[in-house]
Structures are given as C-alpha cells and as structure tokens.
Amino acid sequence: MCGITGMYAFNLVGKFNKIQINNATLALQKRGPDFQDTYIDEWVGLGHRRLSIIDTTAVANQPMWDESKRYCIVFNGEIFNFVGLRKDLESKGVSFFSHGDTEVLLKLFIYEKEHCLNKLNGFFSFCIYDKVEQTFFLARDRYGIKPLLYLFDEDKFLFASEMKSILQYGIEKSLDYSSLYTYLQLNYIPAPDTIFNNVKKLLPGHYMKISRQKMDIQSYYQIPYNHDHAIQNNVTYDHAKQKVKQLLEESVQRRLVADVPLGAFLSGGIDSSIVTGLASKHKPDLHTFSIGFRDEKFFDETTYARLVAKHFNTRHTVFSLTNQDLYQHLNAILDYMDEPFADSSAIAVYILSKETRKHATVALSGDGADEMLAGYNKHAAFNRIINSGLKENLVKSLNPLWKLLPKSRNSPIANKVRQFSRFSEGMKLSSKDRYWQWAGYASKEETLLMLHPDLRINMWLKDYFPRRKAILQGLPEKENINDILCLDMNLVLANDMLTKVDLMSMANGLEVRVPFLDYEFVNYIFGLPAEFKIKGSLRKRILKDAFKDMLPKQLYHRPKKGFEVPLLKWFRNEMKSLIADDLLSERFIKDQQVFDYVEIEKLKRQLFSSNPQDIHARIWGLIVFQWWWKKYMVS
C-alpha cells in the first residue's frame, strides 16, 4: 500500500512540471511513510512513497525496473494471488530478483500486457512506463478500492494517488460547478469527475494508455450482472450458502499474507464479525479493534464487538471516544481532505485507523457486504415498494403527518419518523428519481437554491444532467433489488465508502483489506436471485444464514446501525462558533460568491431548531467544502 505520482511531458512547456516530481511525491508521505524515491528522464517523471507490507527489503523499493531497464513500475496496492502468478511465470522461464508482488505484477504485464489485469486478485492502481515505446500504461482495480487521479492536456499528462499530489504540479484550479452541485446533494463527487474541471478519476475496472498527446481509456471489468438474464435460477439456496462460505473463507485466507502485524476492524456487526471469525480460524493470535462513543450510547456498538471478540478469543482493543475527542481531531481530518468529501463517518474511521496503526500495519474490514447483499435501510425500503401492499400505501397516505412531526437521526422515535417521511416521498417518484433522492441529503431544487443567484443561471448545469443520466442508466423503470445493488456498488461503494476508508486509513499509514470485494465472491453474489439477499424484513439473508452457526446468537436480534458520529450535539456546542462566526458567516459567504447567504442562514436556523431533521449532514458538507476552499482556493 503506497502513494504514486508521475508525469509525461509532451513538449517543452510540459517539461517544466519535472521540477515538481519530488514535491508531488513528498505530498503522499502519509500514504507511504517507509521510503521515497523518484525517477526522472527527459520527458518522464515517476514518484513513489512506500508502505512496506510484503518483502520489506530494499530490493522491493520503487520505482522498480525490470532487468532490461526497459520497463518501470510504480504500484499502490496488493496482489493476493502473486505467489501462483509467479510460479506460472517461472514455468515459462521468467526469473525474479525480489520476493514480493510488485515484481510479479511488472513481469506479468511485460508478458501479457493489458490482459494481465484479468488475472489479478487484489486491489491496485499502478503505472508502467515503457522506455522504448515511450508509453504509460495505468490501471485501477475492479471496484475502486485504490484511487487514481489524472490530468491530460496538450502539454502533459499527470497522475497521482491523491489530489494534493496533483496540485503540487501547479495546475490551474478551475472549479467544476457541476461537481459542486452533485457534491451538495450526495456529500461526495462521483468518478470520473473531481472538484476541478481539468482533473479526472480513472473509473474502477478501467485502464489507460498514454503516448505523446494521445490518451486511450478502456474498460476491462464490469460486474457480471444483467437485469434480464443473469440470475442463476437453478441454484438452490442451500448450495448457494455453502458456496458463499467457501468463497469468503478463501478470500479472507488470501488477505492474511503480510510480513508486518495484521489485525481486523470489529464493529460488532454481521460483516466485520464474519471476517473476524474466518480470520481467527487461520490466525489464532488475531488482534481486533473497535471504536465507541462514550457520551452517545445511541451510536455505541462496542458491547457487541466485545461479545464477538470473546466468542472468537481475539486480542481485542476498544477505543472509547468522547465528543471532545472528535473535536480534537477535526483539524487533522479536514486538512487531509484535498477534495470535498463529507461522509461524516470518516471522522470515526480516521480515529480508528490512527489508533489501530499503533498496533498493526494491516487491518481487515467488512466493507462491501451491505452494498452487494442488501444491508441498508434503503434496500428494505426499495424491496417494500417493489412488493408494495396495504402497509406501504398507508405510510404513503400519511405523508402530510410525517411532514409535521420532528425528524432526527439522534433518537429512535424521531429517526423512525424521518424514515417514514423519506419512504412516503420516495413512493411518489420514478425509480431513477427515487434512487437519487435516497442516495443524497438534498433535492436538486434545494441544492440549486443554495448556490449564489449568479450561478443558478449558469450554463454549467448542462453538464450535470448527462452525468446523472450516465450514473443511473443501468436502472430500469421497473427495478429489482439486484439493479439497486449493482448501482450501489458502482456509485456508493466506489465513491463514498471505499474513498472514505482509503483516505482515512492512508492518512495514518494503515493498509485496509476488504475480503468481501474479492472478485470471485462478487461475481458469484451477482448471479444469485434477489430473494437470496433480502426476504421480507430480513436483509443480507444468505450471509446471515451461511454463518449462523459460527456467530454469537445475539447478533441476529439487534437493529442495523450505521457507522455514524454524533454530529448534531457537536455542531451545537464545540463547533458552534466555527459554523456561525467563520465558515458559514455572512461575511465569508458573501465574499466567496459561491452560495446564497439567505439559504445558508435558513440551514443554520434549522440546525439550531427543535426539528433539525437531516440538516447536520448538509451542514457537514458545507463545513468540509468551506474548509477546503480556504485551504486550496484562497491564495
């Protein structure tokens, strides 16, 4: 797990960027605290920051060249099947000078070019430079676990693991208002777009070839799901349960290989508990880590985490936080955000990663299971609408009542009212509009009103609608649950959940591995009928049934809780001055000319009212953006 960057100059103007290679590499030091090196020639520069995991010797440092000195690689990630790939290459006469996965990846590419990608089991972003042909080959893993950003213009091609590295090259910072508009709805910016017009993200499951002033991007993987004919209707439920157990255990085993201390995140939920249970079978001294909120029992799940740790006899560590702990980490978290990203659970992931790093360099996590196996409340809501009856229509008819009642995530009753309100509103919409509304925190109309009046009539809106259409294109008018799950994998998982984990773990030099995102497991899951995943109110049905004998019974009688942080109380106390007098102050908003202060003032009044609803999520989105703006846009 590392940080990578590089540039390819197409002319003399582009060559000026070479002087920034060292600074661009240094900007990634938290991703790779163990070693830094660069390569620079007449037209090309490559930089690498290393977090040593497998083959920690100097011979595995990067940039790495093959023996011929023709091919050079900078690589971020892990290839879990590298031992088998190495043996295959050795049988064909290929020799090796190191013991890790980087050289295996390099030589597999030399032997098979882009076809090598289909053989890789792992997560990655990498660039391989062919010095003879003067080309770059770059690729990103199937689901977007590892990031890859780039800029391509008439003078140069730049790439990096993070925006802060790209910015070191002194690029023009032109705000993409379509991205801002999307961000204010979703609290993140979906790939391939970024907050800047000229910087893009390589989509998951894609590769690109760069030669002089020519860029070619191709897809090498898509989730093997088709609405009309992909489901294996001949597979029995019992057979599928056994296959799920087999594939997931194999995936966990693959992810236990490391030459450094390895542990697991343990929230006490089904997903992390299964990963912990499987890992403990093959690693008896497994160290597990969980985070709790001492002041907010509604959000605290450490009781279940301790239960699971005792059940599997792991070495368990709990990090118990107060609201003050969250506030103390605010500056560090916001400063690491080099692009607006406002999933508030990133705060907890940052602190969990920071504390875990004191004990381990690698951690397993349960990410991905909810998106592919229908684990979220919205999946149950979609399932109810798809199979709607008397109860669902009653909730819809009571929509005027839900509008009047207080709504909040911070108490069980108010949270239930909030859910009923969102459900009844969603029942009125088309499948695409319903999905988009439930994926975000603000409607298109609410978001437009937030923007400065001069921006509301700008032509940038013409770019937003094609982007939204492209994201939703795979969702039919009569959707089923598998349609929703596939879209969640491509939108929510790739751009929110995985981005969050990568950013916050890498900010602390911690590698996080995701067993549920083994491509063999994912491919199998998307060939199963929807009723295997959700039936009635039972979500993640096949996963729960497959591992029922392995897990403590108490896990099956607890409500689903998100990995959230108690923002509302925080905003009303510790952060009140920052919100009212600084980031969302009248002077700042009016000088900035991005937002309409009249609308921002309405949001602030709602935040401090007795009926805040989901407003804290929108406020957090504004805080993150304003902090980012002050750091990167105000010179």
C-alpha positions, 0 to 999 in steps of 0.5 A: 500500500503506497502513494504514486505520482508521475508525469509525461511531458509532451513538449517543452512547456510540459517539461517544466512540471519535472521540477515538481516530481519530488514535491508531488511525491513528498505530498503522499508521505502519509500514504507511504511513510517507509521510503521515497524515491523518484525517477526522472528522464527527459520527458518522464517523471515517476514518484513513489512513497512506500508502505512496506507490507510484503518483502520489506527489503530494499530490493522491493523499493520503487520505482522498480525496473525490470532487468532490461531497464526497459520497463518501470513500475510504480504500484499502490496496492496488493496482489493476493494471488502473486505467489501462483502468478509467479510460479506460472511465470517461472514455468515459462522461464521468467526469473525474479530478483525480489520476493514480493508482488510488485515484481510479479505484477511488472513481469506479468504485464511485460508478458501479457500486457493489458490482459494481465489485469484479468488475472489479478486478485487484489486491489491496485492502481499502478503505472508502467512506463515503457522506455522504448515505446515511450508509453504509460500504461495505468490501471485501477482495480475492479471496484475502486478500492485504490484511487487514481487521479489524472490530468491530460492536456496538450502539454502533459499528462499527470497522475497521482494517488491523491489530489494534493499530489496533483496540485503540487504540479501547479495546475490551474484550479478551475472549479467544476460547478457541476461537481459542486452541485452533485457534491451538495446533494450526495456529500461526495463527487462521483468518478470520473469527475473531481472538484476541478474541471481539468482533473479526472478519476480513472473509473474502477475496472478501467485502464489507460494508455498514454503516448505523446498527446494521445490518451486511450481509456478502456474498460476491462471489468464490469460486474457480471450482472444483467437485469434480464438474464443473469440470475442463476435460477437453478441454484438452490439456496442451500448450495448457494450458502455453502458456496458463499462460505467457501468463497469468503473463507478463501478470500479472507485466507488470501488477505492474511499474507503480510510480513508486518502485524495484521489485525481486523476492524470489529464493529460488532456487526454481521460483516466485520464479525464474519471476517473476524471469525474466518480470520481467527480460524487461520490466525489464532493470535488475531488482534481486533479493534473497535471504536465507541462513543462514550457520551452517545450510547445511541451510536455505541456498538462496542458491547457487541464487538466485545461479545464477538471478540470473546466468542472468537478469543481475539486480542481485542482493543476498544477505543472509547471516544468522547465528543471532545475527542472528535473535536480534537481531531477535526483539524487533522481530518479536514486538512487531509481532505484535498477534495470535498468529501463529507461522509461524516463517518470518516471522522470515526474511521480516521480515529480508528485507523490512527489508533489501530496503526499503533498496533498493526500495519494491516487491518481487515474490514467488512466493507462491501457486504451491505452494498452487494447483499442488501444491508441498508435501510434503503434496500428494505425500503426499495424491496417494500415498494417493489412488493408494495401492499396495504402497509406501504400505501398507508405510510404513503397516505400519511405523508402530510403527518410525517411532514409535521412531526420532528425528524432526527437521526439522534433518537429512535422515535424521531429517526423512525419518523424521518424514515417514514417521511423519506419512504412516503416521498420516495413512493411518489417518484420514478425509480431513477428519481427515487434512487437519487433522492435516497442516495443524497441529503438534498433535492436538486431544487434545494441544492440549486437554491443554495448556490449564489443567484449568479450561478443558478443561471449558469450554463454549467448545469448542462453538464450535470444532467448527462452525468446523472443520466450516465450514473443511473442508466443501468436502472430500469423503470421497473427495478429489482433489488439486484439493479439497486445493488449493482448501482450501489456498488458502482456509485456508493461503494466506489465513491463514498465508502471505499474513498472514505476508508482509503483516505482515512486509513492512508492518512495514518499509514494503515493498509485496509483489506476488504475480503468481501470485494474479492472478485470471485465472491462478487461475481458469484453474489451477482448471479444469485436471485434477489430473494437470496439477499433480502426476504421480507424484513430480513436483509443480507439473508444468505450471509446471515444464514451461511454463518449462523452457526459460527456467530454469537446468537445475539447478533441476529436480534439487534437493529442495523446501525450505521457507522455514524458520529454524533454530529448534531450535539457537536455542531451545537456546542464545540463547533458552534462558533466555527459554523456561525462566526467563520465558515458559514458567516455572512461575511465569508459567504458573501465574499466567496460568491459561491452560495446564497447567504439567505439559504445558508442562514435558513440551514443554520436556523434549522440546525439550531431548531427543535426539528433539525431533521437531516440538516447536520449532514448538509451542514457537514458538507458545507463545513468540509467544502468551506474548509477546503476552499480556504485551504486550496482556493484562497491564495 
